[in-house]
Amino acid sequence: MQQISMMMRVSVVTFLCLFLFPTISTNAQSSSAYQRVCFSPEGHCVSIILDELGKANRFVRVQAYSFTSREIAAELIAAAKRGISVEVIVDKSQLTERYSILEELRQNHIPVYVDHCCAIAHNKVMIIDGLRVITGSYNFTKNAEYKNAENLLVLEDATLAAKYLENWTKHQLGSDNVTLK
């Protein structure tokens, strides 16, 4: 009986989310501000990140707890080759991460910094051109895309982007520049 009651509650909540609140869905857009929302696995969040990076005109700043996605690294490298200023801050765990892409970024002249500020630097942020912010629980990893339940949010808001950029700069100033092999 308790299982049926729980199933009914889940059904009601699902109905409310899908039919009464349609903006709570993958890739939702609002008329008041540019936004994209994605949920993994199977939400194709990496394609949203790649699309947003492809639109960069001036700069991209990244803060990443875990960064092993070759697709995202390749797009950052492509942006740098287009003349976009790209800089990345990572958690210290990335120095020993088996699938880390730090060396690849460094070989392509992208400055990489290691954040030692806290127990872990758990940020998952991209700031693009001082206009757009990509954030959420989504790590820049293959597992985030295909295995984990994670979320990604893209917001276009210059005021919000300025706050994230200020925080990025604070962490960059307290970080070590990575010199790898």
Secondary structure, 3 states (H helix, E strand, C coil): CHHHHHHHHHHHHHHHHHHHCCCCCCCCCCCCCCEEEEEECCCCHHHHHHHHHHCCCCEEEEEECCECCHHHHHHHHHHHHCCCEEEEEEEHHHHCCCCCCHHHHHHCCCCEEEECCCCCCCCEEEEECCCEEEEECCCECHHHHHCCCEEEEEEECHHHHHHHHHHHHHHHHCCEECCCC
